[in-house]
Amino acid sequence: MLVFVEWFYTRISALERLLEYEKEFRSYLQEMELDDTYINFLEQKVRRAEKIIIELEEEKGHQSAKITQLNQKLYVASNKQIEYKRAYTKLLTKNVSLIKQISDHNLKIIELEKKLDSCYTNDSKLSFTVREKMCVLVVESKVMCKSLLNMGKLKQKRIEVINNIRNKLGEYESGFLGNNLIFDEEAKDICNKIDYQLNNWTSYYKGYKWIANAKSIEEKDLSEVLTLLENLIFLTRYKRFYISESRIVHIDILYKYLLATTNDLLGYTKHRFQKEIISLKEKFEKEEFIVRRHFPGDVYCYKNHFANLTYNFKLIKTYGNARMLYLFGDHGTGTYKVGVTYNSLLRRFFEAEESYKHKYPNGELKKLKVICNDNAYNLEAYIKKKFLNHRHPLFNSTEWFTLQKNQIVYLLSEEYLQDKEFMNVYNYIFKIKND
């Protein structure tokens, strides 16, 4: 704007000088006595210049007014800028103070959370932080439950969401097990009711509508499940929980413990151990070696129970499947049958006698020996291996043998009691031992 004003004043000065030159030139022309036509032409030029000067003067006035107005605005803006700077400085000072207050409050919150954790831990061995994490898992389950009602005809999607709910509640259950806590009975009851409803929905959307309790998702049932989840949150936050008398550990921790303290797992990989435990899961749950879960999740085991167990997969997998090792035979023909049964010894004898009569119509098969033992299957396998080269040629079976008197006394005269390998199997016990 200042540059324009300077330019404007320069133009006016130039036109004023031009007028002076014009007067001097006119005087000069009069002196030179030029003709009237040329003088008139020059006079028109002069008048036009005078008109331009008047317009420029007017424009000068307008621009001066604008400059005055802009100066006023500039003055106001300068004052506001000063006020803003003062306000900013004041806010900055206040902000520093607030930041310090927030920092102090955060430190107090951390201190209080530690005290709260300590109170919860001392009271029920489950910290406030862990409880809140478990509550978050239940809240996430609630959100997924609510979504089930708005999926239209997407059956497969509903099944996936229901499975995700189960997995999420499995993580919740692991919160107890991972902290060596007994899964609370009240929480267990709530989870059973939720699982019952989830199973009903799953059966329906998988197409198993012939199952009595299979049903689609309805608002009433969903409302009941959401209420149960709310109860679970309240219980998780405030109830006292109890430590398991037998230490509960994750299967990976159990593997490391057994590897370090026993020779049972020599040459074992973690994958092999996990695979065997999972394959024996039902048997282990029955005997209380691993924790019976309500929802899907990692395997947790009772460490103390395993510590008192000689781990032998081969013996455990058939333990209790058969409880009687029997020996049927005829000393006259030197024919003997070795087999096992759980509780059907008489039926086995009749079946063996029938087979024997086909080969030896005049022979007489008798019950010679019965050894009762929960590891009868492995005892049978050991006997069959011992007499492998004495299988009877007339029977297409691994259970029939031709044995001499000096061989059969191994069983009849209980020479097996002196056989260390046989007795290792015979004395193996798969159950919780009292310390």
C-alpha positions as CSV (number, residue, x, y, z in Angstrom):
1,M,0.0,0.0,0.0
2,L,2.8,2.4,0.8
3,V,4.5,1.7,-2.5
4,F,1.3,2.5,-4.3
5,V,1.0,5.9,-2.5
6,E,4.6,6.8,-3.4
7,W,3.9,5.9,-7.0
8,F,0.7,7.9,-6.9
9,Y,2.4,11.1,-5.6
10,T,5.2,10.7,-8.2
11,R,2.6,10.7,-11.0
12,I,1.0,13.9,-9.7
13,S,4.3,15.6,-9.4
14,A,5.2,14.6,-13.0
15,L,1.8,16.0,-14.2
16,E,2.4,19.3,-12.4
17,R,5.8,19.7,-14.0
18,L,4.1,18.9,-17.3
19,L,1.6,21.8,-16.8
20,E,4.5,24.1,-16.1
21,Y,6.2,22.9,-19.2
22,E,3.0,23.5,-21.1
23,K,2.7,27.1,-20.0
24,E,6.3,27.7,-20.9
25,F,5.8,26.0,-24.2
26,R,2.6,28.0,-24.9
27,S,4.4,31.2,-24.1
28,Y,7.1,30.0,-26.4
29,L,4.6,29.3,-29.2
30,Q,3.0,32.7,-28.9
31,E,6.4,34.1,-29.1
32,M,7.0,32.0,-32.2
33,E,3.5,33.0,-33.6
34,L,2.5,29.4,-34.6
35,D,-0.9,28.9,-36.3
36,D,-4.2,28.5,-34.3
37,T,-4.8,24.8,-35.3
38,Y,-1.7,23.6,-33.6
39,I,-2.4,25.7,-30.6
40,N,-5.9,24.3,-30.3
41,F,-4.5,20.8,-30.4
42,L,-2.1,21.5,-27.7
43,E,-4.8,23.1,-25.6
44,Q,-6.9,19.9,-25.8
45,K,-4.0,17.8,-24.6
46,V,-3.5,20.2,-21.7
47,R,-7.2,20.0,-20.8
48,R,-7.1,16.2,-20.9
49,A,-4.0,16.3,-18.6
50,E,-5.9,18.6,-16.2
51,K,-8.8,16.2,-16.2
52,I,-6.5,13.2,-15.4
53,I,-4.9,15.3,-12.6
54,I,-8.3,15.9,-11.1
55,E,-9.2,12.2,-11.3
56,L,-5.9,11.3,-9.7
57,E,-6.5,13.8,-6.9
58,E,-9.9,12.2,-6.2
59,E,-8.3,8.8,-6.3
60,K,-5.7,10.1,-3.9
61,G,-8.4,11.1,-1.5
62,H,-10.1,7.7,-1.7
63,Q,-6.8,5.9,-1.1
64,S,-5.9,8.2,1.8
65,A,-9.3,7.3,3.4
66,K,-8.6,3.6,2.9
67,I,-5.1,4.0,4.3
68,T,-6.5,5.7,7.4
69,Q,-9.1,2.9,7.8
70,L,-6.4,0.2,7.3
71,N,-4.2,1.9,9.9
72,Q,-7.1,1.8,12.3
73,K,-7.7,-1.9,11.7
74,L,-4.0,-2.5,12.0
75,Y,-4.0,-0.7,15.4
76,V,-6.9,-2.8,16.6
77,A,-5.3,-6.0,15.3
78,S,-2.0,-5.1,17.1
79,N,-3.9,-4.6,20.3
80,K,-5.7,-7.9,19.9
81,Q,-2.4,-9.7,19.1
82,I,-1.0,-8.3,22.4
83,E,-4.1,-9.6,24.2
84,Y,-3.8,-13.0,22.6
85,K,-0.1,-13.2,23.5
86,R,-1.0,-12.4,27.1
87,A,-3.8,-15.0,27.1
88,Y,-1.6,-17.6,25.5
89,T,1.2,-17.0,28.1
90,K,-1.4,-17.3,30.8
91,L,-2.8,-20.6,29.3
92,L,0.6,-22.0,28.9
93,T,1.4,-21.3,32.5
94,K,-1.9,-22.9,33.5
95,N,-1.2,-25.9,31.2
96,V,2.1,-26.5,32.8
97,S,0.4,-26.5,36.2
98,L,-2.3,-28.9,34.9
99,I,0.3,-31.3,33.4
100,K,2.0,-31.4,36.8
101,Q,-1.4,-32.0,38.5
102,I,-2.2,-34.8,36.1
103,S,1.3,-36.3,36.6
104,D,0.8,-36.2,40.3
105,H,-2.7,-37.8,40.0
106,N,-1.3,-40.5,37.7
107,L,1.3,-41.3,40.3
108,K,-1.4,-41.5,43.0
109,I,-3.5,-43.7,40.8
110,I,-0.6,-46.1,40.2
111,E,0.0,-46.2,43.9
112,L,-3.6,-46.8,44.7
113,E,-3.8,-49.6,42.0
114,K,-0.8,-51.2,43.6
115,K,-2.5,-51.0,47.0
116,L,-5.7,-52.3,45.5
117,D,-3.9,-55.2,43.8
118,S,-2.2,-56.0,47.1
119,C,-5.5,-56.0,48.9
120,Y,-7.1,-58.3,46.3
121,T,-4.1,-60.5,46.1
122,N,-3.8,-60.9,49.9
123,D,-7.5,-61.5,50.2
124,S,-8.2,-63.9,47.3
125,K,-4.9,-64.4,45.4
126,L,-6.3,-62.8,42.3
127,S,-5.1,-59.2,41.6
128,F,-7.4,-56.4,40.6
129,T,-5.6,-56.0,37.3
130,V,-6.2,-59.7,36.4
131,R,-9.8,-59.4,37.4
132,E,-10.3,-56.4,35.1
133,K,-8.7,-58.3,32.2
134,M,-11.0,-61.2,32.8
135,C,-14.0,-58.8,32.9
136,V,-12.9,-57.4,29.5
137,L,-13.1,-60.9,28.1
138,V,-16.7,-61.2,29.3
139,V,-17.6,-57.8,27.9
140,E,-16.2,-58.8,24.5
141,S,-18.4,-62.0,24.8
142,K,-21.4,-59.8,25.4
143,V,-20.7,-57.7,22.3
144,M,-20.5,-60.8,20.2
145,C,-23.7,-62.2,21.7
146,K,-25.6,-59.0,20.8
147,S,-24.4,-59.3,17.2
148,L,-26.0,-62.7,16.9
149,L,-29.5,-61.3,16.7
150,N,-28.7,-59.1,13.6
151,M,-27.3,-61.6,11.1
152,G,-30.3,-62.5,9.1
153,K,-29.9,-65.9,7.4
154,L,-26.2,-66.1,7.8
155,K,-26.1,-69.5,9.6
156,Q,-22.4,-70.2,9.1
157,K,-21.5,-66.8,10.4
158,R,-23.6,-67.3,13.5
159,I,-21.8,-70.6,14.2
160,E,-18.4,-68.9,13.8
161,V,-19.4,-66.1,16.3
162,I,-20.7,-68.7,18.8
163,N,-17.4,-70.6,18.6
164,N,-15.6,-67.3,19.1
165,I,-17.7,-66.6,22.2
166,R,-16.7,-70.1,23.5
167,N,-13.0,-69.3,22.9
168,K,-13.3,-66.0,24.6
169,L,-15.0,-67.6,27.7
170,G,-12.2,-70.2,27.5
171,E,-9.7,-67.4,27.9
172,Y,-11.7,-66.2,30.9
173,E,-11.6,-69.7,32.4
174,S,-7.8,-69.7,31.9
175,G,-7.6,-66.6,34.1
176,F,-8.5,-68.9,37.0
177,L,-6.3,-71.8,36.0
178,G,-3.3,-69.7,35.1
179,N,-3.3,-68.2,38.6
180,N,-3.6,-71.6,40.3
181,L,-7.2,-70.9,41.4
182,I,-10.1,-73.3,41.6
183,F,-12.7,-72.4,39.0
184,D,-15.4,-70.9,41.3
185,E,-18.5,-73.0,41.7
186,E,-20.8,-70.0,41.1
187,A,-18.9,-69.0,38.0
188,K,-18.9,-72.6,36.9
189,D,-22.7,-72.7,37.2
190,I,-23.1,-69.5,35.2
191,C,-20.8,-70.8,32.5
192,N,-22.7,-74.1,32.3
193,K,-25.9,-72.3,31.7
194,I,-24.3,-70.1,29.0
195,D,-22.8,-73.2,27.4
196,Y,-26.1,-74.9,27.4
197,Q,-27.7,-72.1,25.5
198,L,-24.8,-71.8,23.0
199,N,-25.1,-75.6,22.3
200,N,-28.8,-75.2,21.6
201,W,-28.1,-72.4,19.1
202,T,-25.2,-74.3,17.5
203,S,-27.3,-77.4,17.0
204,Y,-30.1,-75.4,15.3
205,Y,-27.8,-73.5,12.9
206,K,-25.9,-76.6,12.0
207,G,-29.2,-78.2,10.9
208,Y,-29.6,-80.6,13.8
209,K,-33.2,-79.5,14.4
210,W,-34.2,-83.0,15.4
211,I,-32.3,-82.5,18.7
212,A,-34.8,-81.7,21.4
213,N,-33.2,-78.4,22.7
214,A,-32.1,-77.1,19.3
215,K,-33.6,-73.6,18.8
216,S,-32.9,-70.4,16.9
217,I,-31.7,-67.2,18.7
218,E,-34.6,-65.3,20.3
219,E,-34.5,-62.1,22.2
220,K,-35.7,-63.7,25.4
221,D,-32.9,-66.4,25.4
222,L,-30.3,-63.8,24.4
223,S,-31.4,-61.5,27.2
224,E,-30.9,-64.4,29.7
225,V,-27.4,-65.0,28.4
226,L,-26.5,-61.3,28.6
227,T,-27.8,-61.2,32.2
228,L,-25.7,-64.2,33.0
229,L,-22.6,-62.5,31.5
230,E,-23.4,-59.4,33.6
231,N,-23.5,-61.6,36.7
232,L,-20.2,-63.1,35.7
233,I,-18.6,-59.7,35.5
234,F,-19.9,-58.7,39.0
235,L,-18.8,-62.0,40.5
236,T,-15.3,-61.7,38.9
237,R,-14.8,-58.2,40.2
238,Y,-15.8,-58.7,43.8
239,K,-15.9,-62.4,44.9
240,R,-13.1,-64.1,46.9
241,F,-11.5,-67.0,45.1
242,Y,-9.5,-69.9,46.5
243,I,-6.2,-71.4,45.6
244,S,-6.1,-75.0,44.4
245,E,-4.5,-77.4,46.9
246,S,-2.7,-79.2,44.1
247,R,-0.7,-76.8,42.0
248,I,-2.3,-76.0,38.6
249,V,0.2,-75.4,35.8
250,H,0.1,-75.0,32.0
251,I,1.1,-78.1,30.1
252,D,4.3,-76.4,28.8
253,I,5.4,-75.6,32.4
254,L,4.6,-79.2,33.4
255,Y,6.8,-80.5,30.5
256,K,9.8,-78.4,31.6
257,Y,9.3,-79.5,35.2
258,L,9.2,-83.2,34.4
259,L,12.1,-82.9,32.0
260,A,14.2,-81.3,34.8
261,T,13.2,-83.5,37.7
262,T,12.6,-87.0,36.2
263,N,14.0,-89.4,33.5
264,D,10.5,-90.2,32.2
265,L,10.7,-87.7,29.3
266,L,14.2,-88.4,28.1
267,G,14.3,-88.0,24.3
268,Y,10.8,-86.4,24.4
269,T,10.0,-83.2,22.4
270,K,7.4,-80.8,23.8
271,H,5.2,-81.5,20.8
272,R,5.2,-85.2,21.4
273,F,4.4,-84.8,25.1
274,Q,1.5,-82.4,24.4
275,K,0.2,-84.8,21.7
276,E,0.2,-87.7,24.1
277,I,-1.4,-85.8,26.9
278,I,-4.2,-84.5,24.6
279,S,-4.8,-88.0,23.3
280,L,-5.1,-89.2,26.9
281,K,-7.2,-86.2,27.9
282,E,-10.3,-88.1,28.9
283,K,-8.4,-90.6,30.9
284,F,-6.3,-87.9,32.6
285,E,-9.4,-85.8,33.4
286,K,-11.1,-88.9,35.0
287,E,-8.1,-89.6,37.2
288,E,-7.7,-85.8,38.0
289,F,-4.3,-85.4,36.4
290,I,-5.4,-82.6,34.1
291,V,-8.1,-80.0,34.8
292,R,-11.5,-80.6,33.2
293,R,-12.4,-77.5,31.3
294,H,-15.8,-76.1,30.5
295,F,-14.8,-74.0,27.4
296,P,-12.0,-74.5,24.8
297,G,-8.5,-73.5,25.8
298,D,-5.0,-74.6,26.7
299,V,-4.4,-77.7,28.8
300,Y,-3.7,-77.2,32.5
301,C,-2.5,-80.0,34.7
302,Y,-2.1,-80.8,38.4
303,K,1.6,-80.6,38.9
304,N,1.8,-82.4,42.2
305,H,-0.2,-85.4,40.8
306,F,2.2,-85.7,37.8
307,A,5.1,-85.4,40.2
308,N,4.1,-88.6,41.9
309,L,3.4,-90.4,38.6
310,T,5.9,-92.4,36.6
311,Y,5.0,-91.2,33.1
312,N,4.8,-94.0,30.6
313,F,2.5,-93.4,27.7
314,K,2.5,-97.0,26.5
315,L,1.3,-98.2,29.9
316,I,-1.1,-95.3,30.6
317,K,-3.0,-95.5,27.3
318,T,-4.3,-99.0,28.0
319,Y,-4.4,-98.8,31.8
320,G,-7.7,-100.1,33.1
321,N,-9.0,-101.1,29.7
322,A,-8.7,-104.8,30.7
323,R,-8.4,-106.1,34.2
324,M,-7.9,-109.9,33.8
325,L,-5.1,-111.7,32.1
326,Y,-6.1,-115.3,31.6
327,L,-4.5,-118.6,30.6
328,F,-6.6,-121.4,29.2
329,G,-5.0,-124.7,28.2
330,D,-4.8,-128.4,27.8
331,H,-1.7,-130.1,29.2
332,G,-2.5,-133.2,27.1
333,T,-2.0,-131.4,23.8
334,G,0.3,-128.7,25.0
335,T,-2.1,-126.1,23.6
336,Y,-2.6,-122.8,25.5
337,K,-4.5,-119.5,25.0
338,V,-3.4,-116.2,26.5
339,G,-5.8,-113.3,26.5
340,V,-7.4,-110.4,28.4
341,T,-10.9,-109.2,29.3
342,Y,-12.5,-106.5,31.4
343,N,-15.1,-108.6,33.1
344,S,-16.3,-111.3,30.6
345,L,-14.0,-114.2,31.6
346,L,-16.8,-116.9,31.2
347,R,-17.8,-115.7,27.8
348,R,-14.1,-115.7,26.7
349,F,-13.7,-119.2,27.9
350,F,-16.7,-120.5,26.0
351,E,-15.4,-118.8,22.8
352,A,-12.0,-120.3,23.3
353,E,-13.4,-123.7,24.1
354,E,-15.5,-123.7,20.9
355,S,-12.4,-122.8,18.8
356,Y,-10.3,-125.4,20.5
357,K,-12.9,-128.2,19.9
358,H,-12.7,-127.5,16.2
359,K,-9.0,-128.4,16.3
360,Y,-9.0,-131.0,19.1
361,P,-12.5,-132.7,19.3
362,N,-11.3,-135.0,22.1
363,G,-9.3,-132.4,24.0
364,E,-10.3,-130.7,27.2
365,L,-9.6,-127.0,27.6
366,K,-9.4,-125.7,31.2
367,K,-9.0,-122.4,33.0
368,L,-5.5,-122.5,34.3
369,K,-4.6,-119.0,35.5
370,V,-6.1,-115.6,36.0
371,I,-4.0,-112.6,36.9
372,C,-6.1,-109.5,37.9
373,N,-4.3,-106.3,37.1
374,D,-5.3,-102.9,35.6
375,N,-2.4,-103.2,33.1
376,A,-3.6,-106.6,31.8
377,Y,-3.2,-105.4,28.2
378,N,0.5,-104.7,28.5
379,L,1.1,-107.9,30.5
380,E,-0.6,-109.8,27.7
381,A,1.7,-108.0,25.2
382,Y,4.7,-109.0,27.2
383,I,3.7,-112.7,27.4
384,K,3.0,-112.8,23.6
385,K,6.4,-111.3,22.9
386,K,8.1,-113.8,25.3
387,F,6.5,-116.8,23.5
388,L,6.5,-115.3,20.0
389,N,8.3,-118.2,18.5
390,H,5.8,-120.7,20.0
391,R,2.6,-119.7,18.3
392,H,0.3,-122.6,17.5
393,P,0.4,-123.6,13.8
394,L,-3.3,-124.7,13.7
395,F,-4.7,-121.4,14.9
396,N,-4.6,-118.3,12.8
397,S,-4.2,-116.2,16.0
398,T,-1.6,-114.5,18.1
399,E,-3.2,-115.8,21.3
400,W,-2.7,-119.6,20.8
401,F,0.6,-121.2,21.7
402,T,2.2,-124.7,22.0
403,L,4.3,-124.7,25.1
404,Q,6.4,-127.3,26.9
405,K,6.0,-128.0,30.7
406,N,9.2,-126.1,31.5
407,Q,7.8,-123.0,29.7
408,I,4.3,-123.0,31.0
409,V,5.5,-123.0,34.6
410,Y,6.5,-119.4,34.0
411,L,2.8,-118.6,34.5
412,L,1.5,-121.5,36.5
413,S,4.3,-121.6,39.1
414,E,4.5,-117.8,39.2
415,E,8.0,-117.6,37.9
416,Y,6.9,-114.2,36.5
417,L,7.3,-112.8,40.0
418,Q,11.0,-113.1,39.5
419,D,10.9,-111.4,36.1
420,K,11.8,-107.7,36.6
421,E,10.4,-106.5,33.3
422,F,7.1,-108.3,33.9
423,M,6.8,-106.9,37.4
424,N,7.5,-103.3,36.3
425,V,4.4,-103.5,34.2
426,Y,2.5,-105.5,36.9
427,N,3.3,-102.9,39.6
428,Y,2.6,-99.8,37.5
429,I,-0.1,-97.7,39.0
430,F,-1.9,-94.9,37.2
431,K,-3.7,-93.0,39.9
432,I,-3.1,-90.2,42.4
433,K,-0.8,-91.3,45.1
434,N,-1.2,-89.8,48.5
435,D,1.9,-88.1,49.7
